[in-house]
Each structure stands twice: as C-alpha cells, then as structure tokens.
Amino acid sequence: MNPWKVAGVVAGTGAAVAGGVLVDRRLGRRFRRAVPEEQLERLGSLRGDRAEVKADDGVLLYAEVDEISPYRKDGGHGDGRATVVFVHGFSLSLDCWHFQRLAFRGKRRMVFYDQRSHGRSDRSSPENATIDQLGRDLKTVIDALAPDEPLVLVGHSMGGMSIVALAEQHPELFGDRIVGLGLISTTAGGQRTHKMLSRHIPDAVGRRVVERGLLVASERERLLELARRNGGAIALRVMQEFAFGDRPVPREYVTFLDSMISATPLKVLVEFIPQFDALDKFHVVESFAHVPTLIVCGTKDKLTSVGHARKLSSRLPSARLLELEGGGHMSIFEFKDEVDDALEQLFAQADDEAVSP
C-alpha cells in the first residue's frame, strides 16, 4: 500500500469508526455468542494473595502472590526454589499469564503485578509513562514482595522491556539475585511501530504516520473509546490478525485478549506507544551473560518480529532461543504448552544456579 494512503487511513480512522459502529456491534455480539460463558469466566479468573506496592512517584501498583506454602517463621518462602516474577505486556494485565499461572501454581512461588496505568494499578502521570519508569517499578515490586530470595524474571513484550530497563539501572542484580530470565516476544530496541502496517514504509514517512495517528486518537478519544469498548467483530478480527499467527486459536482467547485491551484507556495507549520506537538498550543485554536465559518468539509475530529475538540471542550465545513456527505475538496463549515446557526447563536451570557456590 502507498504510504500516503496509509497515512490517510490513519487520519480518517475516526470517520470510519463512526460509520461502522452499529454494524460492528451486531457482528461483535454474534462473535461473542460463539464463546461459551463458562470459558470466559475461567480465563483470567485465577487469584492470589493481593497486595499494593507504592512506586517511587506514589502510583499504587496492584499485585498478587501465589505462595507454595505459608510464610515460614524464618522469613523464607516454601522450599527454597527461585521465586518467579511475571511482567506483562502493553495494554494487558497480570491476567494474561493465566496459562502459565495454571501450569506452575502450587509448584513455586510466583509474583504477578499490573504495570502502571494497566489492569487494577493506578494511572501514571504522562511524564512517567516511560520504559525507564517501568524498570524502577519492577525494582520496587521485587523489594516489596520478593526482597531476599533468588529470582527468575519473565517478561512478555513491554514486560521484557521493563526487565531490560531494570538491568540498565541495576546490573548488579543479574547473576546475583536474579538467576533466570524469560524474554518472550520482546526486544531491547530497534522497534518501528509503522512496520506493523507495512515493512515497505520508509522510516521518515512511518514516523509521521504514527504521529498523525496518535494525534487523531487524542482528538477523537471519545468516539474511538466507544468503538473499542464496543467489542465489535471488526476490532476482534483485526486483533486476531495482529496478535496471533498461523495456528487457529479458540475464539475465547481472542475475546479474553480483547477484554484486557479494551479495559486499557486510549490515553494510556497514546502515552506509551512513542516509548517503543525510542527504546535503544541492546547495549544493556550484556548484563544477562551469566544468567540462564530463555528467548521466545513466534516466527509470524507482527508486533515484535522474530528478528528482535534473534538479535537478542546473538548478544547472548549461551541463551536458549525458541522460535515457534507460525506463532504470533501472543505465544503465551497459542503455544502455551511449548512456552510452559520451556519455562519449566528454565526454572530448573535457575534453581541449580541459585544453589551453586
């Protein structure tokens, strides 16, 4: 598609939405009726011990902890295996880890939290809606909910970027307290948001397209929020196209994903999107050299392409790179068994690392 036509499409989004909302609403209801209610209730329904963690700027972060067993009087946690901290991606919430949480529940201590402005956490000020702030938030969560034990950090998409930001701020933790890393569908830089529309758009034009799109979103927020929260079939199908790969996925996965994204205010999306293109932290990855690391990406990921995973892997020769053939961005859903198996191997390796002299 001609890049200027793409710009026109983005600039005209509001008008297109206005014309299609009513039809889309009817199609969306039909799509949702195909999803059994009991499946919708089950996905994202897992709950743990709830906690609130205050970030350094006063934002309250919502968290949950799944314990192996009650706290021991000596302050330890369960059987001494590494605690796993899960960090979710952009526009999602801690509930996105449903399948991983289900797989490892009762087997090890796990910490989940909603990143600022996402899920049940408080809204951030626009100036603190940054990847660097997310790194500081992660450190605050660790200090509050896992202050002593060895840790494995697992991040999906923006969650992986949060881990990279933490590594830049506190490299001393990696190989000491942090004994394992899972980086899923993520990058440390080089992201170009406009490449999601077409890989042929020149960067200079693409930046203007994205800037124009964000401006339109800000100007027409109320109209676009109506369309987003409407849960229409068009939006659901676009989401399925961009979030998943070649493998057919159950409709409830798409609806579950939509419920998290639709709950994230449009202003939050507008605040964070510029951060992804500005990210440039591949130089930080060397901090991971002595930490068992798993890198996972689908070969059809349209949001964070497999090239990013390969670049991360090239900086970490000892890391395991798992490429999921035909997989999209939400590999933690569509390839949940493969991801869970790989994480189980990582956790075992991290446990060995934690007890080695």
C-alpha positions in Angstrom: 0.0 0.0 0.0 1.2 3.5 -0.8 2.5 5.1 2.4 0.5 8.2 1.9 -2.6 6.1 1.5 -1.7 4.5 4.9 -1.5 8.0 6.4 -4.9 8.8 5.0 -6.3 5.7 6.5 -4.9 6.5 9.9 -6.0 10.2 9.7 -9.6 9.1 8.8 -9.9 6.5 11.5 -12.5 8.5 13.4 -14.8 8.9 10.5 -14.6 5.2 9.6 -15.4 4.2 13.1 -18.4 6.5 13.2 -19.9 4.8 10.1 -19.2 1.3 11.3 -20.0 1.2 15.0 -23.6 0.0 14.8 -23.0 -2.8 12.2 -19.8 -3.8 14.0 -21.7 -4.0 17.3 -24.1 -6.6 15.9 -21.3 -8.7 14.4 -19.4 -8.5 17.7 -22.3 -9.8 19.7 -22.6 -12.7 17.2 -18.9 -13.4 17.6 -19.1 -13.4 21.4 -22.1 -15.7 21.5 -19.9 -18.4 20.0 -17.8 -18.3 23.2 -19.2 -20.4 26.0 -19.8 -18.3 29.1 -18.1 -20.7 31.4 -14.9 -20.4 29.3 -14.9 -16.6 29.5 -15.3 -16.9 33.3 -12.5 -19.3 33.6 -9.9 -17.4 31.7 -8.3 -14.7 33.9 -10.2 -15.9 37.0 -7.2 -17.1 39.0 -6.5 -15.0 42.1 -3.7 -15.0 44.7 -2.8 -13.1 47.8 -3.4 -9.4 47.0 -1.0 -6.6 47.7 -0.4 -3.0 46.8 3.0 -1.6 46.1 3.7 2.1 46.1 6.0 3.2 43.3 8.6 5.9 43.8 6.3 8.5 42.4 3.4 7.4 44.6 1.5 5.3 42.0 -0.1 2.3 43.6 0.7 -1.0 41.7 -1.7 -3.9 42.1 -0.1 -7.2 42.7 -0.9 -10.8 43.6 1.3 -13.5 45.0 0.8 -17.3 44.7 2.6 -19.0 47.5 3.8 -22.6 47.6 3.1 -22.7 51.3 2.5 -20.1 54.1 5.5 -17.9 55.1 7.9 -19.7 57.3 8.8 -18.0 60.6 12.4 -17.6 59.4 11.1 -15.4 56.6 11.7 -18.0 53.9 9.4 -19.0 51.1 8.5 -22.6 50.5 11.2 -25.0 49.5 13.9 -22.6 48.5 13.3 -22.6 44.8 13.5 -19.3 42.9 10.5 -17.0 43.0 9.2 -16.1 39.6 8.1 -12.5 38.9 5.9 -12.2 35.8 5.8 -8.9 34.0 3.0 -8.4 31.4 3.0 -6.6 28.1 1.5 -3.4 26.7 -2.3 -2.9 27.1 -2.6 -6.2 29.0 -2.8 -7.1 32.7 -1.4 -9.7 35.1 -4.3 -11.9 34.0 -2.6 -12.5 30.6 -0.4 -15.1 32.4 -3.4 -17.3 33.0 -2.0 -20.4 31.4 1.5 -20.1 32.9 -0.1 -19.4 36.3 -2.2 -22.5 36.0 0.8 -24.7 34.9 3.0 -23.7 37.9 0.5 -23.0 40.6 1.5 -24.8 43.8 4.9 -25.7 42.4 6.7 -22.5 43.1 6.2 -19.0 44.5 5.0 -16.6 41.8 4.6 -12.8 41.8 2.3 -11.0 39.3 1.5 -7.3 39.1 -0.3 -4.9 36.8 2.1 -2.4 35.3 1.3 1.3 35.9 -1.9 2.5 34.1 -2.8 -1.1 33.3 -5.2 -3.5 34.9 -6.0 -2.6 38.5 -3.0 -0.4 39.1 -3.3 3.4 39.3 -2.9 5.7 36.4 0.5 7.2 35.8 1.2 10.8 35.0 2.1 11.2 31.3 5.7 12.2 32.1 6.2 8.9 34.0 4.7 6.7 31.3 8.2 5.5 30.3 10.1 2.3 29.9 12.7 3.5 32.4 9.9 4.1 35.0 8.7 0.6 34.4 12.1 -0.7 35.3 12.0 1.3 38.5 8.5 -0.1 39.2 9.8 -3.6 38.8 12.6 -3.0 41.3 10.0 -1.6 43.7 7.8 -4.7 43.3 10.8 -7.0 43.9 11.9 -5.1 47.0 8.4 -5.3 48.4 7.3 -8.8 47.5 10.5 -10.8 47.0 13.2 -9.0 48.9 15.6 -11.8 49.7 15.1 -14.9 47.6 16.6 -15.8 44.2 14.5 -14.6 41.3 13.5 -15.5 37.8 12.1 -12.7 35.8 9.7 -13.5 32.9 8.6 -10.7 30.7 6.3 -10.6 27.7 6.5 -7.8 25.1 6.7 -4.5 27.1 7.4 -6.6 30.2 10.6 -7.7 28.7 11.5 -4.1 28.0 10.8 -3.4 31.7 13.4 -6.1 32.6 15.9 -4.6 30.2 15.4 -1.2 31.9 15.9 -2.7 35.3 19.2 -4.3 34.0 20.4 -0.9 32.9 19.6 0.6 36.3 20.7 -2.3 38.5 23.1 -4.6 36.6 24.5 -5.9 39.9 21.3 -7.9 40.4 21.8 -10.1 37.4 23.7 -13.2 38.2 23.4 -12.5 41.9 19.7 -12.2 43.0 18.3 -12.7 39.5 19.2 -16.3 38.4 17.0 -16.7 35.4 15.3 -14.7 32.6 12.5 -15.4 30.3 12.1 -12.9 27.4 9.0 -13.6 25.4 8.1 -11.7 22.2 10.1 -8.7 23.2 13.1 -6.5 22.2 15.7 -4.2 23.6 15.4 -1.6 20.9 15.0 -1.0 17.1 11.2 -1.1 17.2 9.4 0.6 14.3 5.7 0.8 15.0 4.8 1.7 11.4 6.3 -1.5 10.2 3.2 -3.2 11.5 1.3 -1.5 8.7 3.8 -2.3 6.0 7.5 -3.2 6.1 7.9 -1.1 2.9 7.1 2.2 4.5 10.3 4.4 4.8 11.1 5.3 8.4 10.7 9.1 7.9 7.2 8.6 6.4 6.3 6.0 9.0 7.2 8.3 11.9 4.8 10.9 10.5 2.1 8.3 10.0 2.4 7.2 13.7 2.5 10.7 14.9 -0.6 11.6 12.9 -2.4 8.5 14.1 -1.7 9.4 17.8 -2.9 12.9 17.2 -6.1 11.7 15.7 -6.6 9.3 18.6 -6.1 12.1 21.1 -8.5 14.4 19.2 -11.2 11.8 18.8 -10.8 9.9 22.0 -14.5 9.7 23.0 -15.5 8.3 19.6 -12.7 5.8 19.4 -13.3 4.7 23.0 -16.9 3.9 22.1 -15.7 1.7 19.3 -13.0 0.0 21.3 -15.3 -0.9 24.2 -18.0 -1.9 21.9 -16.2 -5.2 21.3 -17.2 -5.3 17.6 -16.4 -8.1 15.2 -14.1 -5.9 13.1 -12.0 -5.0 16.1 -11.8 -8.6 17.2 -10.8 -9.8 13.8 -8.1 -7.2 13.5 -6.9 -8.2 16.9 -6.8 -11.8 15.9 -4.8 -10.9 12.8 -2.2 -8.9 14.6 -1.9 -10.8 17.9 -1.9 -14.4 16.7 -0.1 -16.3 14.0 -1.0 -19.1 11.6 -2.3 -21.6 14.1 -6.1 -21.4 14.6 -6.9 -20.3 18.2 -10.1 -20.7 20.2 -12.4 -17.7 20.0 -12.3 -17.3 23.7 -8.6 -16.5 23.5 -9.4 -13.6 21.2 -12.3 -12.4 23.4 -10.2 -12.7 26.6 -7.4 -10.7 25.0 -9.9 -8.1 23.9 -11.3 -7.7 27.4 -7.8 -6.7 28.7 -7.0 -4.4 25.8 -10.4 -2.7 25.9 -10.0 -2.1 29.6 -6.8 -0.1 28.9 -7.8 3.6 28.3 -6.9 5.0 25.0 -4.9 7.8 26.6 -2.6 5.1 28.1 -2.0 3.6 24.7 -1.2 7.0 23.3 1.2 7.8 26.1 3.2 4.6 25.8 3.4 3.9 22.1 6.1 6.5 21.4 8.3 4.8 24.0 8.7 1.7 21.9 10.2 3.4 19.0 12.5 5.4 21.3 13.8 2.3 23.1 17.5 1.7 22.5 19.0 -0.6 25.1 20.7 -3.5 23.3 24.0 -2.5 25.0 22.4 -3.5 28.3 21.9 -7.1 27.3 25.4 -8.0 28.2 24.3 -7.9 31.8 22.5 -11.2 31.1 25.6 -13.0 30.0 25.9 -15.1 33.2 22.2 -15.6 33.8 20.3 -18.6 32.3 18.1 -17.0 29.7 15.2 -18.2 27.5 14.2 -16.2 24.5 10.9 -17.0 22.8 9.2 -15.6 19.7 6.8 -16.7 17.1 8.1 -16.6 13.5 4.9 -14.7 12.4 4.9 -12.2 15.2 3.7 -8.9 13.6 4.3 -6.7 16.6 7.8 -7.7 17.8 9.2 -9.7 14.9 11.4 -12.8 15.3 14.3 -10.7 14.1 14.4 -9.0 17.5 14.6 -12.3 19.3 17.4 -13.4 17.0 19.3 -10.1 17.7 18.9 -10.7 21.5 20.1 -14.3 21.0 23.2 -13.1 19.0 24.2 -11.0 22.1 23.8 -13.9 24.4 25.4 -17.0 22.9 24.5 -19.2 26.0 20.8 -18.3 25.8 18.2 -20.7 24.5 16.3 -19.3 21.5 12.9 -20.9 21.0 11.3 -20.0 17.7 7.7 -21.0 17.4 6.9 -21.8 13.8 3.9 -19.8 12.7 3.4 -18.3 16.1 2.2 -14.7 16.7 2.7 -12.2 19.4 0.5 -13.9 22.0 2.6 -17.1 22.1 1.8 -17.4 25.8 -1.8 -18.3 24.6 -1.5 -20.0 21.3 1.7 -22.0 22.2 1.1 -22.2 25.9 2.3 -25.8 26.3 5.5 -25.2 24.4 6.1 -22.0 26.4 5.3 -23.7 29.7 7.7 -26.6 29.0 10.5 -24.2 28.1 9.8 -22.2 31.3 9.9 -25.3 33.4 13.4 -26.1 32.0 14.5 -22.5 32.7 13.2 -22.7 36.2 15.1 -25.9 36.9 18.3 -24.4 35.5 17.8 -21.3 37.6 17.3 -23.3 40.7 20.6 -25.0 40.1 22.2 -21.6 39.6 20.7 -20.4 42.9 22.3 -23.1 45.0 25.7 -23.3 43.2 28.6 -21.8 45.1 
